[in-house]
């Protein structure tokens, strides 16, 4: 499965860092998006192309307000196509919020509206998704009973579903990652704030060995108690775990030596008032052309 980068237009800086096996070589791509929330763009770092997607099919004038709830991107292995799904929450004053959905396909370069049942609600802090084998995953709360679950969107079949979490999850925070082609969960206490950076935390690593089966959740190992670490970001090879420090640095934890290594990569948002969303994703190079413009035209700078 090949992956492209997906990003929204908004006033913000971003950094993409590529780690090269077997050693950790770093390639940084820096940029500043200068649009005005105009929509979504696809970016292929391999071909250095960026493509702004067409305007939405939804008529925002019908509503008092519309806002993105979440966006998903994936490769459809059945049709060998790339798709972008987005869900918008629209409302009138007064009136109940209305969910509107649409799907973009690269082959048609167009959006089409959809009517799907979304069985879980995604909290604002869980909008970053994890994609594996064409299926996107988020943490959310089940609409029926309020339980924390994994909400999934199948890019090929274009349907939503849910996956239950281990019973031991309890009142904790969590992040989804991919570990050896399996969905993984990293649990950690839900009791810290941006100013509580010295609190020691413990991180439990779980994997689902049989996809979609609750009973197959297995605890891999535990990191802790450690201080100065905010949240996990993803897995590296041989049990390594990427983690974000309280000062906005990216760390690599070695499960066997139980040591942290500072990778010299910093979050763009380093002020304490801004939560630092560092996420490690699996990137597989693709030479698929977007028929877009060159990345330099969008302000992307490659740092040697």
N, C-alpha and C positions, 0 to 999 in steps of 0.2 A: 504494500500500500504506500503510495506516495502522499506527501503532505505539503500543503502550501501554508503560508502564514495569512491569517485573517486579522484585520484590525478595523476599528471604527475611526471615523474622523472626529477629532475633538482637540481642544487646545491642551496639549500635553506632550511631554517628551517621553520617549521610550528607548529601550536598549534591548537588542537581541544579541545573545552571546552563544557561540557555537563551540561545543567541546568536542575535540577530535580524539578518537581512540588511537592507540592504547594509552598514550599519555594525555594529559589534559592541556591541549593547546587551545588558545583562546582567540577567536575572531569576533570582534565587536562591530555591530552595525548600529549607528546612532542616527536618530531622526527626530524631527519636530513636525507633527502634523498640524497643518494650518487651515484646515477646513472649519466649517461652522456647524458641526453635527449634521452634515449633509447626507451621510449614509455609510456604506460599508465598502471596503476595498479588499481585493485579493493581492497578495504579494508573494512572488516566487523568488527567494534569495538566490537560487541556482541560475536562473536566467536573467536576474536583476530587473524583472518586470513588475510593474504595479498596474492594476486595473480597477478603476472605479466602477462599481456595479450600477446598473440602471436605477432610476428612481423607483421608489416603492409603488406598488399597485394600489395601495390604500389611500383613500382621500382624507387627508388629515383635516380638511375644512369641515368635515362632518362632525368633528369632535372638538371639545374645548381643549383637550390636552391628550397627547400621545407620547409614550416613553418606551424605550426598549426594555423588555424584561430580561431576555437573554438571546444570544445568537449562537448557533452551532454550525460547524463546518466539518465536512468529511468527504471521503472518497467512497463512491458507490462501486463495490467490486463487481456487481452484477452487470452494470452498464458501462463501467470504466469511465465514469463521469464524476465531476466534482460538484458538490451541492452546498448551499448555504441556507440554513433555516433560521428564521427570526420570529420571535413572538413579541408583539407590542401590546401594552395595556393602555387602552384608550378610555376616556371618560368624558361625560357631559356634566355640567353643573346645573341642577342636581342630577344624580343618576348613579347607578352602580357601574363599576368598571367593566369594560368589555374587552375580551382578549381577541386580538386579530393575529392571524398567522399567514406567513407566505414563504415560499420556497424558490430559491434561485438555482438554476443549473447552468454550468459553464457552457455546455454544448449548445444550448438555445440562447444564452445570454439574455435571459428574461426571468421575471418573477411570475409566480402564479399563487393565488390565494388558496388556503387550505382551511378545513374545519376538522380539528382533531381534539380529542379529550386529553387534557394534561392532568394526570392523576396526582401531581404533587406540586407544592409551591416552593420556589427557590428563594432563599433569603438573599439579601443584597451582598453579603460577604461570601456567597458561594457561586457567584456568577461565572467564575473561571471554570471551564469544563475540562474533562479528560477524555480524549478520543482513543479508542482501541478497536481495530478491525472494522472501521466504518460506523461505530456506535459511540455516541457522545454520552458522558455521564456527569451528573451534578449531585450534590447533596441537597435534599429538600425535605419538606414535611408533607406526609400523606394527607390528602384532603379528607379522607374518611375518618381516620382516628388520630391524626396529628403526630404519628410516629415519624422519627427521622429515618429516611430511606434514601436509596440511590435512585434518582430519576434518570431514565435513559431515553435516548432518541435514536432509532435505527435509521441510518441514512438510506439504506437500500429499500426497506419496506415502508419507510416514512410513517412510523408509528411510535408512540410513547409506551413506556413500561416502567415498572419499579422493581427494585431488588432490595430485600430486607437486609438490615445490618445485624451483626452479632448482638446477642442479648446483653453483652457486657458493655455495650457502647455507653449507655446511661446518659448523664448530663455532661457530656464532653464535647469539645470541638473536634473536627475531623477534616482531613483532606484526602481526596482520591488521587491515586497515581497508578502507573502501570509497572508491574514487576515481573520480569520473565514471561511476558505475554499473558499475565493474569492481572485482574483488577485487584488493587491493593488499597488499604485504608490505613491512615496514620492517625491515631487518637491521641489527644493531649488535653490537659485540664482546661476548663472553661472559666478560669478564675483570675485572669490577668488583664491589665490595662496597659496603655502605652507608657504610663509612668512607672509601672510595676515591673521594670526590666530585670531586676535582680532576683526575682522569685525563681526558685528551682522548679523545673518541670520534668515530667516523665513522658516519653513518647512510646506508644505501643504500635508495633507494625503487624498488620494482618493481611493475609491474602485469601482470595476466594479461588480454591483449586478447581472447582467445577462451576463454570459460569452460570449464574442465576440461581444456584442452590444455596440456601441459607446455611444448611448444615455443613457445608464445605469450608466455611470460614475457619482459618487456622492462624494462631498467633505465631509470627516468625521470631521476633526478638523484641527487646525493650531497650530504649536508650534512657538513661536517667540514673540519678537526678542530675540535671545540668542547668546552669544559669547562663544568662546572656543570649539565649536562643529564643526566637519568637515563634516560628512555625516551620514545618517541613515544606520542601518544594518539589521533591520527586526522588526517584531512585537512580543510582548509577550502577555500574557493573559490580559483581562480586559482593553484593550486599551493602554497597555504599549508599549513603542518604544525603541528598542536598538539603541544606537547612539555611534559613535566613537568620542572621544575628540581630540583636536588638539595635545595633548601630547601622543596620542596612547593608551588611556584608553577606556575601554568599559563602557558606562553609560546606565542606564535604566531610561527613562522618564515616570513619572506617569501623565497621561492625566488629572486625576481628581484633584490631588493636585498641578499639574504644578511644580513638584519638580524632580530633577535629583538625582540618586543614583549611586555612584561609585561602580562597582562590583568587583574591584580588579583584573581585567583581562587586560593584556596589549598586544598590537600588537607585533608580533615578529620584524617587521620592525619599529623601533622607530626613525630613523634618518629623519630629515626634507626633505632630498633629495629623500626619498622613499615614494611613496604613499601607505598608509596603507589600504590594502584590508581586512577589517573585514566584514564577512558576517554571518548572522544568518540564518540557514536553519532548516527545520522541519525534525527531525530524528526520525524514528519509528524503534524500535528494530526488527531485523530479525535474525533467527537462520539458515538461508540458508547457507549451506557450500560452500565455494569457492574452496575446494580441493587445498588450497594454503599452504604457509608456515606460521609459527607463527610470529606475529608482532615483537617480540623481535629480530628476525633475520634481521629485516629491520631497527633496531635502534629506535623503538618506546618505549618510557618510560612512564609508568603510574605514575603520581604524586599523593601521598596520599592526 
